[in-house]
Amino acid sequence: MAQSHLARWFAGRVAWLGRSRGKYTQTDVANFLGKKYQAVANLEQGKLFPSVGDCYAIADLFNLDDELKEYLIAIARNGAEQNYPTDRRFNALCLQMAERFYGVILKWEPLFVPGIGQTRAYQYNILREAEGTTDEQLNRGWSFKKERFDTLAARTDRPRVVLLISETALLNLRFLSAADRQEQIDHLLALDARPNWAVRIVSALHPNVGGSFEIYRPGKAEFGGPAFVYTEVWDNSWCIEEPARIGRYDDLWQILLGKSITLKEHLDDRRDGLAQELS
């Protein structure tokens, strides 16, 4: 059975981050686990899965929260399955980790501004209206999105980040106040101006493929993991690892990218529409 290289990589990055934050050496961790130094190095590099016992010990040593500990234990038990079966929350943590370490990050959104590109007003108004989200969910979601964006924006190795957004998502900004709408557009323009970032808009007819997806590739990043695609439907989500399936999403990405224009071009072209409203 094909193993999930992504689950193995995620466990290794958790171990590496925990050790780095605790200022432990690999020898310190090896001694604590009763293993050889090379075993810890292989774990951090995603070359092997941790055992269930290792997960309990690592969680104690690095003071991991219960949620992350339980995910590590689940990986130790089930990670040998490719397209590791899990839930939305784990996939969100996996995307957060990928945004910390991968070199190429490509996001397509047909209905909404991508999470890392949203303002607080967008989170608390558009998503509340669209999804009926509670205040508690909104607060938790915003904290997580802000943490993800801050981590990605603070990287000094300049990952390639492309946000590909349908015109529909921008038209839905009409549900915001004029000031909040302007703030959201200004935020997207600021992202587009960042080195190695791009925000592009698809206003032409495009394939009806059913939803958003994200492509992650290691690129030239030192600690990037295996290539994967993230996609979701209402009741489930997946991190897809098979090269053939990733290739099909690559093909779709190229179609969408070919139909896109820059955010600035889109705003300039719509002098009688959204751009005028924002002037």
N, C-alpha and C positions, 0 to 999 in steps of 0.2 A: 504494500500500500504506500502511495506517495505521501511523504511527510510535509507538514506545513512549515516551510522555511521562515515564513513570516512570524508564526507563533514562537518559534525558536529564537528568532532575532529579537522579538519584543521582550522575551524573558531575559535575554542577554543584556539588553539596554537597561532594563530595570535594575539588574544586578550592578551594571557599571555605574549608573547614576547613584544608586544607594551607596556604593563603595566610595565614589568621588565625593559625595556630600558628607559622608562620615569620615573622610580622609584616612581610609584604610588602604593598605597595600594589598595586592593580590595574595601575597604570602600570609598576611593577617587573616584574610578570609579563608584561605586554604587551611590554615591551622585551626580556625574555628570550626570548619566543616569536617575536619579530619581527613582532608584530601590533599593531593599533590597540587603544587602551584599551577601546573599545566592544565589541570581540570578546571580551575577557576578561569584561566585565560580562555579556554575553549568555550566555556559557558558564556562569557561576556562577548565573545566573537560570534555567537550564534551557531557554533559547530556541534553542540549537543544540547539535549533537553535536561533541565534539572530534574532530580528525583522529587517525590512528594516530601520526603524528609528534608531535602535541601531547601525546599520552598519555605517550610516552617522555620528552619534555622536562619535563612536569609532574611525573612520577614522580621524575626526577633532582632537580629543583629543591626539591620538598617532601619528599624522602627517603622516598617511599612504599615499603612492603614489596612483594616480588615478587608476592604473591598479589593485592593490590589493583591493582597495575600491570597484570597480565594481565587482570583483569576490565575495567579501563578500556579496554584495547586491544580486548577482545571487544565492548564496547559500541560503540566507534568503527566496528567492522567489521559488526556485526549489529544495532545498536540501532534500525534503521529498521523492525524487525518489531514489531508490537504484541504484547503478552504475550511480551515478550523471552524467547527460549528460553535457559535457563541451568540451573544445578544448585542443589541444596539450600543449599550454602555461600553462594553469591551471594545467594540469597533471604534467608538469615539476616542477611547484612550489610545488605541492603536494609531489612529489618524494624528492625534496630538503628538505621539512619539515620532511618527514619520515626519511631521512638520518641524520637529526639532533636529532631525538628522538627515533627511533625504535631500538630494541635490536638484531634483526636478519635481514640481508639484503643479498639476494641471487640473482645474476644476471647471465643470460645465454645470450651469444652473438654468433651467428653462422657465422657472416661475419666481424665484426669489434671488435676492442678493446673497452670494455665498456667505456663510457664517463669519469667516474671518474678515469680511468686508463690510459687515453691518455696524451701524451706529447703535447706541443705546436706545434712541427713540425708535429706530426700526424694530429692534428686538421687542420693545414693550408696546408697540402699536400694530405693526403689520402682522407679526406672528401671533399676537393675541387675537387679532381679528380673523386670521386665516385658520388657526388651529384651536382656538378656544382654550389657550394655555392659562393655567392658574398663576397667581402672583408668585407662589413658591417655585413653580417650574421656571417662570421667567427669571427670577432672581438667580436660581442655580444655573440656568442656561447661560445667562449673561456673564456670570463670574467665570464659567468654563471657557466661553468664547474669548473673553478678554485675556485670560491666561494663555490660551493658544496663540492669539494674535501677538501678544507681547513677546512670547518666546520666539516666534518666527521672525518678528520684526527686529529682534535684538541680535540675530545671527550675523556674524562678521564674514562668513564664507560665501555670501551672496548666492543663495539657491535661486534657480529659475522658477518663478511663480507666475502662472497665467490664470486669470479669472475670466472665463468665457461666459457671458451672461446674455440671456434672451432679452429682446426689447420689451417683452411682456413684463419682466421684472422691474424695469425702469418705469413703465407706464403705471404699475401698481403703486408707485411712490405718490400718486395722487391722493392716497388715503392718509398721507402725512400732512401736517401743517406746512405752510410755505417755508418757515424757518427750518423745520426738521428735514424737509425735502432738500433744501439747499445744503444743509450739513451733511446729509448722506451723499449727495453728489460730490461735494468738496472732498469728502473722505475717500471716495473712489478715485478722484483725480489725484489725490495725494499718493495713493497706493500706486497708481499708474506711473507716477513720477519717480518712484523708488528704483534704485539700480537693479536691473534684472527682473523687474516686475512688469506685467502688462495687464490692462483691463480692456477687453474687447467686447463689442456688442454684436449679437446676431439679430439683424432686423429682417433678413430675407427669409423666404420659406425654407424650412429645413426638415430633415427626416423626423417622423413621429416615432420616437424610440421609447417613450414612456416615462422618462424621468432623468434625474441628475446622475452624474457619475464623476469620479475623481481618479486620476492616474498618478501613481507615485513611482518614480524611478530613482535609483541611487545616484545617477549622474557621476560627478566627480567628487561627491561628498565622501569624506574619509570613513564615516560610520553608517552610510546608507545601507538599508537592507535590500531584500529581494524586490523586484518589480511586482506591483499589484494594482488592481483596480478596486475601488470601493463603489458600491451602488446599493440602492435600497428600494423597497416598495413599502406600502403602508404598514405591513405587519412583520417585516423582516429586513435584514441587511446582510451584505456579504463583502468579504475581502477576497477577491478572486486572484488566484496565483498561476493558473495554467497559462503558459505562453501563448497557445493558440487563441484562447479567449481574450487575453490582453491585446493580442494583435487585432482582433475585431474591434475592440474599443479604440485602439490607435487609429484604425481606418475611419471610424465614425468621427473621432476628434479632428482628423484632417479635413473631413467634409465640412464640419461646423466651423473650423478655423478659416477655411477658404471662403465662407460666407460672411465672415465677420469684418468689422471695421473698428478703428480705435474709438475709445470713449469720447475723446475730443471731437473726432469727425462726426460721430453720431449726434452729439449735442449741437454742433454747428449746423448740421444738415436739418435739424428740426427747429428752425427759427420760428415756425408757425405752431410748434407743439411744446414739447417738454422744455427745450432750451429757453423759449420765450417765457414760460411760466417761472423759470428759475432766474431770470434776469432781474 
